[in-house]
Amino acid sequence: MNPDTKQINLTFDTTREDYRIAWLTALAISIHIIESALPSPLPGVKPGLANVITIVVLLMYGWPTAAWVAMLRVTVGSLIIGTFLTPTFVLSLSGAIATIMALGIGSRLPGRGLGPIGYCLVASMAHMATQFIVAYTLFIPHDGLFKLLPVLMTASVVFGIVSGLIVNAMMSRLRVE
Amino acid sequence: MTRADYIVVIFAFIMLPYLYMKYWQAPVQGETAQILIGTDKKMEVSLDTDRQFSVEGPLGTSLIEVHEGKVRFVDSPCRGKQCVHSGWLQQTGDFAACLPNHISVAILGHDHVYDAINF
């Protein structure tokens, strides 16, 4: 062998944390894809069940892991569905970033802080409001869009509370095991 | 539920009615009607005072009525009477026209409900 060519070592160390993020992201992606196949009564309204995983991860493993799971879920999910770098992806990504930021602020609150319902509600409202602003500034700069805002925010509050209840149920079972 | 949870839920339920009131308020009442005759003549009529008046177009006389902040075509010398069937115009952006007689009536105001209407 030529002594100038060095063999490149392609193995890299993985931590327990990496495996945990990968497993949880895979779970979130599965829900994300199943949910994207469900028909929606209104454009822009969907239950956001994949975010349930984000909140569970936040409650069990902390904010950095939750942020990883949310960002990877949006990126990989869009690659699988085929919406990567489309307007759908831009909306999805901006929603995820807003969610992570809102959860970051929420998890740094003093005292007992937020519980599952508070986290889910904050996340879904931040998600919806940011998507609305992005949709308005980038894609549909028409004032008529504001007629939809009350409906969209109502949906986000309803689904936020519903996913909060789901997280509550999941957490009580996870603690038992 | 923690105290912060309650604060978030209360915030959400205060925000929603506010959004509905802000963005779903009643359409804006018009203030004046703009009447266009042909392509060049233009007149503005206040909707405050009730009255009837006639406008001369190429086909004949169109009768327009203002009543309680609303305006309508009462009669027009056209065949289809589309303008008459448009009925009362009340909200900003409402529009009726008698194309054969080259007369149109549109309601003006500060806030436009529609940017443009396409038939």
Chai-1 contact restraints between the chains, C-beta under 6 A:
chainA,res_idxA,chainB,res_idxB,connection_type,confidence,min_distance_angstrom,max_distance_angstrom,comment,restraint_id
A,L109,B,A4,contact,1.0,0.0,6.0,A-B,restraint_1
A,R112,B,T2,contact,1.0,0.0,6.0,A-B,restraint_2
A,G113,B,A4,contact,1.0,0.0,6.0,A-B,restraint_3
A,L114,B,A4,contact,1.0,0.0,6.0,A-B,restraint_4
A,L114,B,D5,contact,1.0,0.0,6.0,A-B,restraint_5
A,G115,B,M1,contact,1.0,0.0,6.0,A-B,restraint_6
A,G115,B,T2,contact,1.0,0.0,6.0,A-B,restraint_7
A,G115,B,D5,contact,1.0,0.0,6.0,A-B,restraint_8
A,I117,B,D5,contact,1.0,0.0,6.0,A-B,restraint_9
A,G118,B,A4,contact,1.0,0.0,6.0,A-B,restraint_10
A,G118,B,D5,contact,1.0,0.0,6.0,A-B,restraint_11
A,G118,B,V8,contact,1.0,0.0,6.0,A-B,restraint_12
A,L121,B,V8,contact,1.0,0.0,6.0,A-B,restraint_13
A,L121,B,A12,contact,1.0,0.0,6.0,A-B,restraint_14
A,V122,B,V8,contact,1.0,0.0,6.0,A-B,restraint_15
A,F146,B,Y23,contact,1.0,0.0,6.0,A-B,restraint_16
A,K147,B,Y23,contact,1.0,0.0,6.0,A-B,restraint_17
A,L149,B,L19,contact,1.0,0.0,6.0,A-B,restraint_18
A,L149,B,Y23,contact,1.0,0.0,6.0,A-B,restraint_19
A,P150,B,L19,contact,1.0,0.0,6.0,A-B,restraint_20
A,P150,B,Y20,contact,1.0,0.0,6.0,A-B,restraint_21
A,P150,B,Y23,contact,1.0,0.0,6.0,A-B,restraint_22
A,M153,B,L19,contact,1.0,0.0,6.0,A-B,restraint_23
A,T154,B,L16,contact,1.0,0.0,6.0,A-B,restraint_24
A,V157,B,A12,contact,1.0,0.0,6.0,A-B,restraint_25
